[in-house]
Amino acid sequence: MIGARMNSARSLLALFGHWELQPNGNALGVRGDSNPSSQGFWAEHRKALDWLADIESAVNALEASGTDVSVYRKKIPSWYQGLFAINTNWTPSTNTPLVEEAALDVLQILASTLDLVEWEPDFGEDQANVFEALLHAEELIRGDNSLPASTRRYLLQLLQEARFTLSSLEELGGAAARSASMQLVGALTTVATTAETPAKRNAYFKVAVELARTAGATAVTKAVEAGIDWIQSLTQ
């Protein structure tokens, strides 16, 4: 079981450990329920892809802050190769490691680095506040009869994704919940720009700011708050 608050690098490292081949084993036999026709089998791979995407985002952020990330970038292809069993294939018996040891070592170092920079968000006591903010967002979306049906469905889909990831912090990690929450914040902000009345515009901005604040995204909160003044200046 992947522990709560494990960052994406450590979560992927743990999954690779779970997937490691036994002598003369094969990649398919150690993954999920070993049935590629089942949804559960691919759900595990989807999580791994999400972790890899977050790892790449983290590496980009480290680089932007002035950190030399060349050693991490060199090993990213190896982690993708492990995910898709490139070196071992799926069914043949093999003694070839799923991921080379050097790539696993770099992944372990990256996991420690991400802990040091506090890349993984800690919702902690704010988790209940995020759920409450999501409830406010749902009430606003369902009560707005001016929304096109397709827009309402999209917003509700994003909202349910945010709820799901927040409810699955132990399994998916906080980065997934942060990403889903920020997607919803972005969508709510976009809807606010095209709201039919100033009152509805402010309502969408308010709930977007509330969600951004409770999800711990200070920079996004400030951007959304600044957006209120900017949009209002355009509509005056």
C-alpha positions as CSV (number, residue, x, y, z in Angstrom):
1,M,0.0,0.0,0.0
2,I,1.3,3.4,-1.0
3,G,1.5,5.6,2.1
4,A,-0.2,8.9,2.6
5,R,1.7,12.0,1.5
6,M,4.3,9.9,-0.5
7,N,5.5,12.1,-3.3
8,S,5.2,10.9,-6.9
9,A,8.8,9.8,-7.2
10,R,8.5,7.6,-4.1
11,S,5.1,6.3,-5.1
12,L,6.5,5.3,-8.5
13,L,9.6,3.7,-6.9
14,A,7.3,1.6,-4.6
15,L,5.2,0.5,-7.6
16,F,8.3,-0.5,-9.5
17,G,9.3,-2.6,-6.5
18,H,5.9,-4.3,-6.5
19,W,6.3,-4.9,-10.2
20,E,9.8,-6.3,-10.1
21,L,10.2,-9.6,-11.8
22,Q,10.9,-12.9,-10.1
23,P,13.5,-15.1,-11.6
24,N,12.2,-16.3,-15.0
25,G,9.0,-14.3,-14.5
26,N,7.3,-12.0,-16.8
27,A,6.0,-8.4,-16.5
28,L,2.3,-9.3,-17.0
29,G,2.2,-11.8,-14.1
30,V,3.2,-9.2,-11.4
31,R,0.9,-6.3,-12.5
32,G,-2.6,-5.8,-11.0
33,D,-4.7,-8.9,-11.5
34,S,-2.6,-9.9,-14.5
35,N,-5.6,-9.4,-16.8
36,P,-5.2,-6.7,-19.4
37,S,-8.9,-7.0,-20.2
38,S,-9.8,-5.7,-16.7
39,Q,-10.2,-2.0,-15.8
40,G,-8.3,-2.5,-12.6
41,F,-5.2,-3.6,-14.5
42,W,-5.0,-0.3,-16.5
43,A,-6.0,1.8,-13.5
44,E,-2.7,0.9,-11.9
45,H,-0.9,2.0,-15.0
46,R,-2.9,5.2,-15.2
47,K,-1.7,6.1,-11.7
48,A,1.9,5.5,-12.7
49,L,1.5,7.8,-15.7
50,D,0.0,10.5,-13.5
51,W,3.0,10.1,-11.2
52,L,5.4,10.4,-14.1
53,A,3.7,13.5,-15.3
54,D,4.0,15.0,-11.9
55,I,7.6,14.0,-11.7
56,E,8.3,15.9,-15.0
57,S,6.5,18.9,-13.6
58,A,8.6,18.8,-10.5
59,V,11.8,18.5,-12.5
60,N,10.7,21.5,-14.5
61,A,10.0,23.5,-11.4
62,L,13.4,22.5,-9.9
63,E,15.1,23.6,-13.0
64,A,13.3,26.9,-13.1
65,S,14.5,27.5,-9.5
66,G,18.1,27.1,-10.6
67,T,18.7,23.4,-9.7
68,D,20.7,21.2,-12.0
69,V,18.3,18.5,-13.0
70,S,20.2,16.9,-15.8
71,V,20.7,13.6,-14.0
72,Y,16.9,13.3,-13.5
73,R,16.1,14.2,-17.1
74,K,18.5,11.4,-18.3
75,K,16.6,8.8,-16.4
76,I,13.0,9.8,-17.2
77,P,13.0,7.6,-20.3
78,S,14.1,4.7,-18.2
79,W,11.1,5.2,-15.9
80,Y,8.7,5.2,-18.9
81,Q,10.4,2.1,-20.2
82,G,9.8,0.4,-16.9
83,L,6.1,1.4,-17.0
84,F,5.6,-0.1,-20.4
85,A,8.0,-3.1,-19.9
86,I,10.1,-2.1,-22.9
87,N,13.2,-4.0,-21.7
88,T,11.4,-7.2,-20.6
89,N,8.3,-7.3,-22.8
90,W,5.0,-8.5,-21.3
91,T,4.9,-12.3,-21.4
92,P,8.3,-13.9,-22.1
93,S,10.2,-15.3,-19.2
94,T,13.2,-13.1,-18.4
95,N,15.8,-12.3,-15.8
96,T,16.3,-8.7,-17.1
97,P,15.4,-6.1,-14.5
98,L,12.3,-4.1,-15.2
99,V,14.2,-0.8,-14.5
100,E,18.0,-0.6,-14.3
101,E,19.4,-0.1,-10.8
102,A,21.0,3.2,-11.6
103,A,17.6,4.6,-12.7
104,L,16.0,3.4,-9.5
105,D,18.7,5.0,-7.5
106,V,18.2,8.3,-9.2
107,L,14.4,8.0,-8.6
108,Q,15.1,7.5,-4.9
109,I,17.3,10.6,-4.8
110,L,14.6,12.6,-6.6
111,A,12.1,11.4,-4.0
112,S,14.3,12.7,-1.2
113,T,14.8,16.0,-3.1
114,L,11.0,16.5,-3.5
115,D,10.6,15.9,0.2
116,L,13.2,18.6,0.9
117,V,11.4,21.2,-1.3
118,E,8.0,20.1,0.1
119,W,6.7,19.4,-3.5
120,E,3.9,17.2,-2.2
121,P,1.1,19.2,-0.8
122,D,-0.1,18.5,2.7
123,F,-3.8,19.1,2.9
124,G,-3.9,18.1,6.6
125,E,-6.7,19.9,8.4
126,D,-7.6,21.8,5.2
127,Q,-9.0,18.6,3.7
128,A,-12.4,19.2,5.2
129,N,-12.3,22.8,4.0
130,V,-11.6,21.7,0.4
131,F,-14.6,19.3,0.5
132,E,-16.7,22.2,1.7
133,A,-15.4,24.5,-1.1
134,L,-16.3,21.7,-3.6
135,L,-19.8,21.6,-2.1
136,H,-20.2,25.3,-2.6
137,A,-18.9,25.0,-6.2
138,E,-21.4,22.2,-6.9
139,E,-24.3,24.2,-5.5
140,L,-23.3,27.1,-7.8
141,I,-22.9,25.0,-10.9
142,R,-26.2,23.0,-10.4
143,G,-28.1,26.2,-9.6
144,D,-27.0,28.2,-12.7
145,N,-29.6,27.7,-15.3
146,S,-27.7,29.9,-17.8
147,L,-24.9,27.4,-18.1
148,P,-24.9,25.3,-21.3
149,A,-25.5,21.6,-20.6
150,S,-22.1,20.7,-22.0
151,T,-20.4,23.2,-19.7
152,R,-22.3,22.0,-16.7
153,R,-21.3,18.4,-17.4
154,Y,-17.7,19.4,-17.8
155,L,-17.6,21.3,-14.6
156,L,-19.3,18.5,-12.7
157,Q,-16.8,16.0,-14.1
158,L,-13.9,18.1,-12.9
159,L,-15.6,18.5,-9.5
160,Q,-16.0,14.8,-9.2
161,E,-12.4,14.2,-10.2
162,A,-11.3,16.6,-7.5
163,R,-13.5,14.9,-4.9
164,F,-12.2,11.5,-5.9
165,T,-8.5,12.4,-5.7
166,L,-9.0,14.2,-2.4
167,S,-10.7,11.1,-1.0
168,S,-7.9,8.9,-2.3
169,L,-4.9,10.8,-0.9
170,E,-3.3,7.7,0.6
171,E,-3.4,5.9,-2.8
172,L,-2.9,8.7,-5.3
173,G,-1.0,11.3,-3.3
174,G,-1.6,14.9,-2.7
175,A,-0.2,16.1,-6.1
176,A,-3.1,14.4,-7.9
177,A,-5.6,16.2,-5.6
178,R,-3.8,19.5,-6.1
179,S,-3.8,19.1,-9.9
180,A,-7.5,18.1,-10.0
181,S,-8.5,21.0,-7.8
182,M,-6.5,23.5,-9.9
183,Q,-8.1,22.3,-13.0
184,L,-11.5,23.0,-11.5
185,V,-10.3,26.5,-10.3
186,G,-9.2,27.3,-13.9
187,A,-12.5,26.2,-15.3
188,L,-14.5,28.1,-12.8
189,T,-12.4,31.2,-13.5
190,T,-13.0,30.8,-17.2
191,V,-16.8,30.5,-16.7
192,A,-16.7,33.6,-14.6
193,T,-15.3,35.6,-17.5
194,T,-18.4,34.8,-19.6
195,A,-21.0,34.9,-16.9
196,E,-24.2,36.7,-18.0
197,T,-24.4,39.0,-14.9
198,P,-21.9,40.7,-12.6
199,A,-23.4,38.8,-9.7
200,K,-22.8,35.4,-11.3
201,R,-19.4,36.5,-12.4
202,N,-18.5,37.4,-8.8
203,A,-20.0,34.2,-7.5
204,Y,-17.8,32.1,-9.7
205,F,-14.7,34.1,-8.9
206,K,-15.5,33.8,-5.2
207,V,-15.9,30.0,-5.2
208,A,-12.7,29.7,-7.4
209,V,-10.7,31.8,-4.9
210,E,-12.2,29.8,-2.0
211,L,-11.1,26.5,-3.6
212,A,-7.7,27.7,-4.5
213,R,-7.1,29.0,-1.0
214,T,-8.2,25.9,0.7
215,A,-6.2,23.7,-1.6
216,G,-3.1,25.7,-0.5
217,A,-2.3,27.3,-3.9
218,T,-1.3,30.7,-2.7
219,A,0.0,31.9,-6.1
220,V,-3.1,30.7,-7.9
221,T,-5.3,32.4,-5.3
222,K,-3.6,35.7,-5.9
223,A,-3.8,35.3,-9.7
224,V,-7.6,34.5,-9.5
225,E,-8.1,37.5,-7.1
226,A,-6.2,39.7,-9.5
227,G,-8.3,38.4,-12.3
228,I,-11.5,39.7,-10.7
229,D,-10.3,43.3,-11.0
230,W,-9.0,42.7,-14.5
231,I,-12.3,41.2,-15.8
232,Q,-14.3,43.9,-14.1
233,S,-12.2,46.5,-15.9
234,L,-13.0,44.9,-19.2
235,T,-16.7,44.9,-18.6
236,Q,-17.1,48.4,-17.3
